[in-house]
Amino acid sequence: MVRLEDAVPARLKTHGATFEVLVDPDGALALRRGDSVNIEEILAVEDVFENASRGDRSAEEDLIKAFETTDVAIIAEKIIKKGEISLTAEQRKQIIENKRRQVIEIIARNAINPQTKTPHPPARIEQAMKEAKVNIDPSKSADELVNIAMKAIRPLIPIRFEEVEVAVKIPADYAPKAYGDIAAFGKVIRESWQNNGSWIGVVKIPAGMQTDFYSLINRLTKGEAETKLLKH
């Protein structure tokens, strides 16, 4: 359940009355986008109000007339989906900034410059988004915004989403412990354990994560692993 001081009212006017619930703004926007959200976790108070700022609760007969139930979770979901969410200017600004950072991170992690086969630094992606005047709509999902941003910045910088395959050889001293982290980082598409206990595999990863992947391998093996970017 969200803290009361962090909540904002979601409001719906219907059947001649006003109904309000106090909600977490991020969670409420996620619910409106169609994401899977636990209603109880985004409510600050398990009550429906006629006026939340005054603490005036809605009459039971009004709830039944408008929603055919007194179940707060069911009513809150309808209010959030069909009503309006009152964000302060600062809250809206913060949500937009957080989402913009998320979009930049996703693009930097998954995209490369197809001319050089290297990732774009986040700062370059951010600058391209500014030049393209990409609008971050807080009601849209990150995936939707990534698609919008990619379409906008393609005329400005060479960029595309791509996965790469990296061949890895892990010495026997590190292979058993390193395997789990490697498998969690990317998709192991081929692998072989050698008689001497070493591990050889081919791992598919987002192209933009190459630097992070090599850093992980070096850390896990103290720099003793062998890696090779496979060409297609």
C-alpha positions in Angstrom: 0.0 0.0 0.0 1.3 3.4 -1.0 2.0 6.1 1.7 -0.7 8.7 2.0 1.7 11.6 1.5 2.8 10.1 -1.9 -0.8 9.5 -3.2 -2.9 11.6 -5.5 -6.6 11.5 -6.1 -8.1 9.6 -9.0 -11.6 11.0 -9.7 -14.6 9.8 -11.7 -17.9 11.7 -12.1 -20.8 9.4 -12.8 -24.5 8.8 -11.9 -24.7 12.4 -10.6 -21.9 11.9 -8.0 -18.1 12.3 -7.7 -16.0 9.3 -6.6 -12.4 9.5 -5.5 -9.7 7.1 -4.4 -6.2 8.0 -3.3 -3.6 6.2 -5.4 0.1 5.9 -6.3 0.4 7.9 -9.5 2.9 5.6 -11.2 0.9 2.5 -10.4 -2.3 4.2 -11.5 -0.8 5.2 -14.9 0.5 1.6 -15.3 -3.0 0.2 -14.7 -4.4 2.6 -17.3 -1.8 1.4 -19.8 -3.0 -2.2 -19.3 -0.1 -3.4 -17.1 -0.8 -6.0 -14.5 -1.2 -4.1 -11.2 -2.3 -5.2 -7.7 -4.9 -2.6 -6.8 -4.4 -3.0 -3.1 -0.7 -2.1 -3.5 -1.4 1.2 -5.2 -4.2 2.4 -2.9 -3.3 4.7 0.0 -6.6 4.1 1.8 -9.1 1.3 1.2 -12.0 3.7 0.9 -13.9 5.5 -1.8 -14.5 9.2 -1.2 -17.0 11.9 -2.3 -14.2 14.3 -1.5 -10.9 12.8 -0.5 -9.3 16.1 0.6 -12.0 16.5 3.2 -12.2 12.8 4.0 -15.9 12.6 3.0 -16.6 9.0 2.2 -19.1 8.0 -0.5 -22.5 6.7 0.6 -23.0 3.0 0.2 -26.1 3.5 -1.8 -24.2 5.8 -4.2 -21.6 3.2 -4.7 -24.1 0.5 -5.5 -26.0 2.8 -7.8 -22.9 3.7 -9.8 -20.8 0.5 -9.6 -23.3 -2.2 -8.5 -20.8 -3.1 -5.7 -19.2 -1.8 -2.6 -15.9 -3.7 -3.2 -13.2 -0.9 -3.0 -10.8 -2.8 -5.3 -13.3 -3.2 -8.1 -14.5 0.4 -7.7 -11.0 1.8 -7.6 -10.0 0.0 -10.8 -13.0 1.5 -12.6 -12.2 4.9 -11.3 -8.6 4.8 -12.3 -9.3 3.4 -15.8 -12.3 5.6 -16.6 -11.6 8.8 -14.6 -8.8 11.3 -14.3 -5.7 11.2 -12.2 -4.7 14.4 -10.6 -1.0 14.9 -10.8 0.9 17.9 -9.6 3.2 19.6 -12.0 6.2 18.3 -10.0 4.9 14.7 -10.0 4.2 14.8 -13.7 7.7 16.3 -14.4 9.3 13.5 -12.3 7.3 10.7 -13.9 8.3 12.0 -17.4 12.0 12.3 -16.4 12.0 8.8 -15.0 10.4 7.4 -18.1 12.7 9.3 -20.4 15.7 7.8 -18.5 14.1 4.3 -18.9 13.7 4.8 -22.6 17.3 5.9 -23.0 18.5 2.9 -21.0 16.5 0.4 -23.0 17.8 1.8 -26.3 21.4 2.0 -25.1 21.2 -1.6 -23.9 19.7 -3.1 -27.0 20.8 -0.9 -30.0 24.0 -0.4 -31.9 25.4 1.7 -34.7 25.1 -0.7 -37.6 28.1 1.0 -39.4 30.5 0.3 -36.6 28.7 -2.6 -34.8 29.3 -0.7 -31.5 26.8 0.5 -28.9 25.7 4.2 -28.8 26.5 5.9 -25.5 23.4 6.9 -23.6 24.5 10.6 -23.9 24.4 10.3 -27.7 20.9 8.8 -27.6 19.7 11.4 -25.2 21.0 14.2 -27.5 19.4 12.7 -30.5 16.1 12.5 -28.7 16.4 16.2 -27.7 17.1 17.1 -31.4 14.2 15.0 -32.6 12.0 16.6 -29.9 10.7 13.2 -28.7 7.7 13.8 -26.5 7.5 11.5 -23.4 3.8 10.8 -22.7 3.6 9.4 -19.1 0.5 7.4 -20.0 2.3 5.3 -22.6 4.3 2.2 -21.8 8.1 2.1 -22.0 7.9 -0.2 -25.1 5.6 2.2 -26.9 7.9 5.2 -26.1 11.0 3.2 -27.2 9.3 2.6 -30.6 8.4 6.3 -30.9 11.9 7.4 -29.9 13.6 5.0 -32.3 11.5 6.1 -35.2 12.3 9.8 -34.4 16.1 9.4 -34.0 16.9 7.1 -36.9 17.1 10.0 -39.4 19.7 11.6 -37.0 22.0 8.7 -36.1 22.6 5.3 -37.5 20.9 2.9 -35.1 19.0 -0.3 -34.9 18.2 -3.0 -32.4 20.4 -6.1 -32.8 21.6 -9.1 -30.9 25.2 -10.4 -31.2 26.7 -13.8 -30.5 29.9 -14.0 -28.4 32.0 -17.1 -28.1 33.3 -17.6 -24.6 35.9 -20.0 -23.1 36.0 -20.1 -19.3 39.0 -21.8 -17.6 38.2 -24.8 -15.3 39.0 -22.9 -12.2 36.1 -20.4 -12.8 33.7 -22.3 -15.0 31.3 -23.8 -12.4 30.8 -20.5 -10.5 30.7 -18.3 -13.6 28.2 -20.3 -15.6 25.1 -19.1 -13.7 26.0 -15.4 -14.1 26.7 -15.9 -17.8 23.5 -17.8 -18.4 21.5 -15.1 -16.6 23.1 -12.3 -18.6 22.3 -13.7 -22.1 20.9 -16.7 -23.9 23.4 -19.6 -24.1 22.7 -21.1 -27.6 25.6 -23.6 -27.7 27.8 -25.0 -25.0 30.3 -27.7 -24.2 32.1 -28.8 -21.0 35.6 -29.9 -21.8 37.4 -32.9 -20.3 39.7 -30.5 -18.4 36.7 -28.8 -16.7 36.7 -25.7 -18.8 33.5 -24.4 -20.5 33.0 -23.2 -24.0 29.8 -21.6 -25.1 28.2 -19.1 -27.5 26.0 -16.5 -25.8 23.5 -14.3 -27.5 23.2 -10.8 -25.9 21.7 -7.4 -26.8 24.3 -5.7 -29.0 24.4 -2.6 -26.7 25.4 -4.8 -23.7 28.8 -6.0 -25.1 30.9 -3.8 -22.9 29.0 -4.9 -19.8 29.2 -8.6 -20.8 33.0 -8.4 -21.3 33.4 -6.7 -18.0 31.3 -9.5 -16.3 33.5 -12.2 -17.9 36.7 -10.5 -16.9 35.4 -10.1 -13.3 34.3 -13.7 -13.0 37.6 -15.1 -14.4 40.1 -12.4 -13.3 40.8 -11.7 -16.9 41.7 -15.3 -17.8 38.7 -16.0 -20.1 38.7 -15.9 -23.9 36.0 -14.1 -25.9 35.3 -13.6 -29.5 32.6 -11.6 -31.3 31.2 -13.9 -34.0 30.6 -12.4 -37.4 27.5 -13.1 -39.4 
